[in-house]
Amino acid sequence: MRAFLRLLLNLNLWVKLSVVPISFLPLISAVRGDNVLVADGVGHNLRSEGKTYSTSTSQPAVLATRGGTIFSIDDRIALLPLGGVTAFQAQGLGSQITAQNPIITALEPSQTGISGSKGLDGGLVTINGGRIEILGDRGFGLIGDNGTVTAKGALSISMTGVDSHGSKLAESVR
């Protein structure tokens, strides 16, 4: 089953939608496919290129905290049931994530409160191009909550659920 999940995460989004029957979604949600990237602390600088990250818990898939920095190029992020909530999160002063052309997906309609990226408590997330697609209710593509989220270039944000929004400004979203 893990091999099947890994294969799904590496396929093109449109192929995933046509290949995965709805009956498979509960089966996939029972599998822990978590693969996260964390830069924790000043001087912890990470670079990721063409990788796949996923989370099925409240742990963000890609997290920069306490001054850590992450530079991401062409990465794919999957927010999985049962509790995958956030793709990119920069939390705390000096924490920074720069993402070039990421593909962020949360394809389970029963998931709620999903966000593509968050800047919290002074953290900065910059997304240059890419795609965010979230199907569940009460989701947000970009959230600035006493932090900053900047979108540049051709970033596509698709929100399908009830009370879902492309961005939420609690403090700073550009």
VENGI-V741747 format. One record per run of one state. SS is the DSSP state (H for helix, E for strand, C for the rest). FROM is the first residue (numbers start at 1). TO is the last residue. If there is no record, write none. Layout:
ss & from & to
SS & FROM & TO
SS & FROM & TO
This chain:
ss & from & to
C & 1 & 1
H & 2 & 10
C & 11 & 12
H & 13 & 19
C & 20 & 21
H & 22 & 29
C & 30 & 34
E & 35 & 35
C & 36 & 36
E & 37 & 40
C & 41 & 44
E & 45 & 49
C & 50 & 51
E & 52 & 55
C & 56 & 61
E & 62 & 65
C & 66 & 68
E & 69 & 73
C & 74 & 75
E & 76 & 79
C & 80 & 85
E & 86 & 91
C & 92 & 95
E & 96 & 106
C & 107 & 114
E & 115 & 120
C & 121 & 123
E & 124 & 134
C & 135 & 139
E & 140 & 146
C & 147 & 147
E & 148 & 159
C & 160 & 164
E & 165 & 169
C & 170 & 171
E & 172 & 173
C & 174 & 174
